[in-house]
């Protein structure tokens, strides 16, 4: 997120959007993302591990 914000201040708009899309894709494959999705469906608080 910090990298996205720094680039938004100094970078080209299209580069920023590409970078943000790339980061969203990568975070979608994390264990914490799977836990967040599962917890949402199960209507409970997620337990994150930082992975």
Number of C-alpha atoms within 10 A of each C-alpha: 9 7 11 16 12 11 17 17 10 9 12 10 12 10 13 19 14 12 16 18 11 12 14 12 11 11 13 13 11 13 13 17 17 15 16 17 13 14 14 12 9 10 9 10 11 16 10 12 8 8 9
